[in-house]
Amino acid sequence: MKNILLGFALFFAATQIQAQDTALQLKGTVTDTVAQYVYLQKFHNKMFTTIDSVKVKDGNFSFKTKVKTPELYGLSVNTEDSPLYIFLEKTPITVKLNPKKYYTNSVVEGSESQNLFETYKKSNDVEISKFITENPKSIVSAYVLYRNWSYRLTPEQITQNIALFDKSLQSTTYVKELKELVTVLDGLAIGKKAPDFTANDPQGKPVRLSENLKGYTLVDFWASWCGPCRRENPNIVAAYKEYHDKGFNIVGVSLDKKKENWIKGIQDDNLNWLHVSDLLFWNSAIAKLYGVRAIPGNYLVDSKGIIVAKNLHGEELQTTLKTLLEKGI
């Protein structure tokens, strides 16, 4: 693993990475599907937006779209599903696109960034600081810090890792948003006041957080499409049943896109507390206000709006509430 990553590091040290508009040299074949179109999608804020499409002819497709490279894009045969994650560059790139098993059998050739990304995904022991140090000019380094590590690190650790990037990455969207995230997280430390917000409940009625702070309130970020959230919900339900009469309340903030899915998730999981959502997925204004980069996530707030704990899951939620409510802290 070390030798492979070092080899990529030497490659990227030889050239300075600057994203620029490039006419793609992207072609490929489509297998195991009767789809008639292939869609090219732009990645931003954990979401993909379709920017072009081409018709499949005799199992082949080709894009010459002018886009910024090197950068992460998506290729798919269905815009409703998660695409193949692909790092595009100025070089000719060939793809064997297979939508089965979430595109895991697809093959990309011609992109050094993609090769590094695939190597990263196969490793179980990545140290992010070491990875960045070995690949300081690669757009992949900026992406994985932004996408896979920002929610695990403290603001100080994020800043330290940003400093490891070559200056050519400092103007990328990833680094700019990481710096904004650091500022947000600094204001959300334990002991600081939770940001107030107003959003609609499932009936369309505006709910303001500051008007619903009684005892201790869990501001809980989740979504009906989020598997880990749904698996954590029984624990939150149990905590609510145990401690609600003692002063524990919840305001659920959903990152759902479709109202009907949101309401069904509430009903199916018996989430009998206040709920709000702007139904904007990862573009949720509340999620951005709270620096939420992964769900489930939460903040425990006292009656004065002061943050007393964050990201309480499993047994930790139960023990924290027991300490605060049963011992009267």
N, C-alpha and C positions, 0 to 999 in steps of 0.2 A: 504493500500500500504506500509506504514512504517513498519508494523509488518511483512509483507511478506518478504520485502527486508532485514529486520534485521535478520529474520530466516535464510535466505541464507547467510548472512554475518557470522553468527555463524558457519554455516556448513563449510564455506571456511576458517574460522579462525582455524578450527581444523586440517586442513591438508595443507601442503605447496604444491602449484601447480608448478610442473615442467614438461614441455612437454618432452615426451620420446617415443621411438618407441614401439608400442603395436600392437599385433595381434588383430584385431577387433573381437568383438562378436556382430555383427550387422546383424539382420535379419528382415524380414517384409513381408507384403503383398502388392499387387498392385491392385488398383480398378479403375474403370471408364476409362480404357484404354486397347488397344489391343497390347501395346508395348511388345516386346519380351525380352528387356534388361533393366537393371537398371544400371546407370552409377554413379560411385563415383568420385567426383571432389574436387580438392584442391583449396582453396581460396588464392589469392595473388593479391594485388594492384587492388581491386575491380573487379577482374576477376576470373573465375573458369576454371581450366584445368583438363581434364579427366585423372585419374590415374589408374582406373580399371573399369571393367564391369562384370556383371554376368547375366546369362540367367534366365528369369522368368520361373518357372516350376509350373504349376497348381496354378498360382497366387501368388507364394511365391518366395522370393529371400534371399540370405545370402552372406555376405562378411566376409572374414577372413584376409583381406589385412593388412599388417603391415604398420602402419602409426604413425605419432606423435600425441599424445593426452596429455592433452585435447587441442582441436583445432577446428576451424570452417571448415566444409566441405560442399559439396553440394551433394544432391541425385536428380537424374533426370531420365526421360525416353526418353529425347530428348536433345542432347547436344547443340542444337541451341537455346534453351530457358533457361530463368533463372531457377535455380534449387530450391529445398527446402533447406533453410539454416539450417544446423544441427551441433550442437556442440557435437563432439564425445569424449568419455572418455574410460577408461579401463573397465568400467562396461558393462554388457550385455545390449544392447539397441534394442528395438523393434520399428518398424516404420510401420504405416499404410499409404502407399504412394498413394496420390490421386492428379494427375496433374491438375485437374480442378481448375479454378480460381487461377492460379499461386501457386498451392499446399497449398492454405489456409485451406483446409479441411483435410490436413494430420495431423497425430498424432504421436508424439514421446514420448516413455516411457523409463525410465532408465538413463537419462542424467540430472544430477542436473544443469549443465551449461545451457542446453537447457531450463529447467524450468525457470531459472533466465532470460534468454534471452526473453522468451515469456512474462514474467511478465513485463520486461522493455518495450517491444513493445506495451503493452496494456496501459501503463501509459502516460498521457498527460502532466504531470507536473514534469518531471525528472529534478533535479538539478545535473549536471554531477559530480561536486565535492562531493556532498553528496552521490551519488550513489557509487562512487569509495571508499569513506571513509567507507561505509557500506559493501563493497565487495572488499577489497584491494588485495585479492589473486586470484580473479576469472579472468580467461581469457576473460570472457565476458566484464569486465570493460575495459580491454586494447583494446578489439575490438571496443566497442562503442565509446570510446574516439577517436580512430584512424579513424573509418568509419563515425560516425555520428556527431562528434563535432569538429574535427580538423579544418574544413573550417569555423567554426563560431567563433573561438577563436583567440585572439592575441597570438603571440609567447610567451609572458609572462604568459598568462593564460594556454597555453599548458604545459609549463614547471612546473607551479604550480601544475597542475593535475598529471603530471608524478610523482612528488615527493610524491604523496599520495599512490602510488602503493607499495605493499610489494616487497622486494628485489627479490622474486622469479619470478616476472614479468619483471624485468629490462632487462633480456636477450632475451625477446620475440621479434619477428620480428616487431610487432606493435610498441613497445616502441622504438626500434632502428630507425624505419622509422619516428616516431614522432620527435625524437631528430634531425634527419637530416632535417626534415621539418622546425623546429624552426630555424636552421641555414640559410636555404634558405629564409624564410620569413623575417628574420632580415635584409637581404640584399636587400629586396624589399620594404622598407618603403618609404613613400612619401618623395620626395626630393633626393632619391638615383637614380642612373642610371639604366635604364632597361637593362637586359641582352640582348646582341645581338644574333641573330640566323639566320641561312639560312635553308630554306626548299623549297620543290617543290610546284609549283602552279598546278592547274588541268591539264595543258598541259605538265607538267614535267620540266618546266623551274625553275631553282633555284631563289628564292627571298630572299634577305637579308634585315632584318628589318631596319638596320641603313641607308640603301640607299633609304628608302621610308618614312623617317620622314619629313613631311612637316606640318607646323602649329601645330595642335594637332592630334595625331594618337591614335585611340583606338585599342589596341591589344585585340581582342575579341575571347575568347575560347568558342566553341560550338560544336555541332555534329548534324547530321541529325536525329539520333535516340533519341535525347534528347527533350522530350516534353516541359519542361520549356524554353529551348532555342528557340524552334520554336514559342512558344507563345510570347517571348520577341522580336523576330526578327522584327515584324512590327514597334515596337517602335524605334529600331535601324535604320530601313529603313527611318522612318519619320525624325529622327535626321540627317541622312546623306543628305536627300533631302533639309532640312532646312539650314544646316550649311556647306555643302561641299564647296560651292563657297566662303565661308568666311574663309576656312582654316582647315576644319575638314575632316580627312581621317580615313580609317579603314583597318586593316590587320586582316582578319579572320583566326583563327587557329582551324582547325577541329580535333576532337578526333574520327573521323570515322574509321571504319575498311575496308569498301568496297568503292572503288573509285566511282563506279556508283551511290551509295547512296549519297555520298558527293556531286557530281556534280548535281544530281537531286534536292537535298536540296537547293543548291545555286540558281538553276533556279526557283524552285517552290516559293521560298520566295523573289525572286528579290533582291538578295544580290549583288549589282553591284559594288563591290570593290575588292581589292586584297585578294586572299585566298591561304593558304598553309596548308599542312598536311603531316605527315609521315605515316599516315594510320595505326597507332599502338595502337589505342584505348587508354586505360589508361597507356600503356607503352610509350606514346608519350614523346620524349625527351624534347620537348618545354614545355609541361605541367609540367614536373618535374622541369625544369629550373625556372619556375615561381611559383612553389609551389601550383599548381592548384589541389584541392582535390574535387571540385564540379563545375559543369557547369549549367547555364551560368556564366562565370566569365570574368573580363576584367581589363585592366590597361590603363589609359589615360596618354600618353607620349607626352612631348613637342618636338620641333624641334631639341633640343640638346640631346634628349634621356632621359630626367629626368622625373621620375614618378610624376605626379601632382595629380592623384586621382586613385582610384581603386574600382572595383565592383559597377559601376554606372548602375542602372537599372530604368526603368520606367521614371517617371517625373524627378528624380534626374539627369539623363543623360541630359535631355533637359535644365534644369535650370543651370547645371554646364557649358555646352557649351555656353549658352547665356551669362553667366557672363564672361567667358574667351574670347569669340570671339566678342561679340557685344560691350563689354566695354573695349576691347583691353588690357586685363590683361596678 
